[in-house]
Amino acid sequence: TEFAQVVEDQLDLLRRLREQRLDIGVATAEIARAINDGEIVPWYQPVVDLDSGAIVGFEALARWDHPIRGLDDPRRFIPVAEDSDLIVDLDLAVIRQALAEFARWLQTHPDLRLSVNLSARHLHSPDSAGLLMDSVTEAGVRPESITLELTETIAIDVRDGSIPRMVAQLRQAGFQVWLDDFGTGWSSLEQLLWLSVDGIKIDRAVAVALGTPVGDALTSAVTGLAVALGLRTTIEGIETAAQADRARERGCDYGQGYLWSRPVSGADAADLLGAVAVAVDA
C-alpha cells in the first residue's frame, strides 16, 4: 500500500542517515564544496489550484547535480546538511538560483508564485531577513511573490521570543511564511499557537491516507483549523485524481504531487507553464 511505501521510505532515510553520519565530516566537506561549485541546483514542482487545475506557482527543491553520480537523491545530502549550519548556505544557494529563473517566468506569468524551503536555523540568525531581501532585490523580484516554507520546524523553540519576531519581520517585508510538513507531529500545533503565518503545508503522510476514515478526518480537521485562522493550505504527495478530489472536497486550496508532475529542471518547468498557457488559450 501507499502507506507502507511511506514507512519504507522513512526507514530507508534513517538507514542512509546512519551511514552518512559514520563519516559526517567528509560528507559535509563534500556538500560545502558542491555548494561553492554550483552543483546544488533548484528543480521545480508545480503548485496547482485544486479548484481550477491551473499552475499557480512552483516549489524550488534542492538537487545535487554531481559530476560523477549525476542527479543525486536529496535524501543523500539534505539530512547531513540539516545537521549543521551548512543547510543555511544550501538554502540560500538554491533560493538565489531559483529567483533568477523565476524572474524570467514572471515576464509572461506575473501572478506566478515561488515557494522556497527555509530551514528553521535561519530564524536564529538576525541577518536572515536582510540576506533574503538582498536576494530578491538582486533578482528584481518582489518579496510578495515569494513563499518561505519553514522546514525542520521541530527545531523551532517557540519560547524564544526572537523567533516570532523574525517571522513577523519576514512577513512585514512582504514574504508569505508557511509551516511545512504540517500534520506529522504535535510541534506543528504548538508553533501555530505562537507564530503568525500565512499558510500550512499538509504532509505527504496525510495525503496517502486520504480515502480512509482517519485520513479524511485529519484533512478536514486541518483545513477547518486553517479556515478558522484565515490560512491557506497546500497538500503535498497527491498522486491520483481521486486523492485530489478528496483533498479539494475537504477544503484544501492547493496541491502538489506526481499527479501533475515530478520535480523537473528549470527548462522543463518553463515548458509546463507554456503548456498550461496553450491549454487556457485554446
Rosetta blueprint (number, residue, H / E / L):
1 T L
2 E H
3 F H
4 A H
5 Q H
6 V H
7 V H
8 E H
9 D H
10 Q H
11 L H
12 D H
13 L H
14 L H
15 R H
16 R H
17 L H
18 R H
19 E H
20 Q H
21 R H
22 L L
23 D L
24 I H
25 G H
26 V H
27 A H
28 T H
29 A H
30 E H
31 I H
32 A H
33 R H
34 A H
35 I H
36 N H
37 D L
38 G L
39 E L
40 I E
41 V E
42 P E
43 W E
44 Y E
45 Q E
46 P E
47 V E
48 V E
49 D E
50 L L
51 D L
52 S L
53 G L
54 A L
55 I E
56 V E
57 G E
58 F E
59 E E
60 A E
61 L E
62 A E
63 R E
64 W E
65 D E
66 H E
67 P L
68 I L
69 R L
70 G E
71 L E
72 D E
73 D L
74 P H
75 R H
76 R H
77 F L
78 I H
79 P H
80 V H
81 A H
82 E H
83 D L
84 S L
85 D L
86 L H
87 I H
88 V H
89 D H
90 L H
91 D H
92 L H
93 A H
94 V H
95 I H
96 R H
97 Q H
98 A H
99 L H
100 A H
101 E H
102 F H
103 A H
104 R H
105 W H
106 L H
107 Q L
108 T L
109 H L
110 P L
111 D L
112 L L
113 R E
114 L E
115 S E
116 V E
117 N E
118 L E
119 S E
120 A H
121 R H
122 H H
123 L H
124 H H
125 S L
126 P L
127 D L
128 S H
129 A H
130 G H
131 L H
132 L H
133 M H
134 D H
135 S H
136 V H
137 T H
138 E H
139 A H
140 G L
141 V L
142 R L
143 P H
144 E H
145 S H
146 I E
147 T E
148 L E
149 E E
150 L E
151 T E
152 E L
153 T H
154 I H
155 A H
156 I L
157 D L
158 V L
159 R L
160 D L
161 G L
162 S H
163 I H
164 P H
165 R H
166 M H
167 V H
168 A H
169 Q H
170 L H
171 R H
172 Q H
173 A L
174 G L
175 F L
176 Q E
177 V E
178 W E
179 L E
180 D E
181 D E
182 F E
183 G L
184 T L
185 G L
186 W H
187 S H
188 S H
189 L H
190 E H
191 Q H
192 L H
193 L H
194 W H
195 L L
196 S L
197 V L
198 D L
199 G E
200 I E
201 K E
202 I E
203 D L
204 R H
205 A H
206 V H
207 A H
208 V L
209 A L
210 L L
211 G L
212 T L
213 P H
214 V H
215 G H
216 D H
217 A H
218 L H
219 T H
220 S H
221 A H
222 V H
223 T H
224 G H
225 L H
226 A H
227 V H
228 A H
229 L H
230 G L
231 L L
232 R E
233 T E
234 T E
235 I E
236 E L
237 G L
238 I L
239 E L
240 T L
241 A H
242 A H
243 Q H
244 A H
245 D H
246 R H
247 A H
248 R H
249 E H
250 R L
251 G L
252 C L
253 D L
254 Y E
255 G E
256 Q L
257 G L
258 Y L
259 L L
260 W L
261 S L
262 R L
263 P L
264 V E
265 S L
266 G H
267 A H
268 D H
269 A H
270 A H
271 D H
272 L H
273 L H
274 G H
275 A H
276 V H
277 A H
278 V H
279 A H
280 V H
281 D H
282 A L
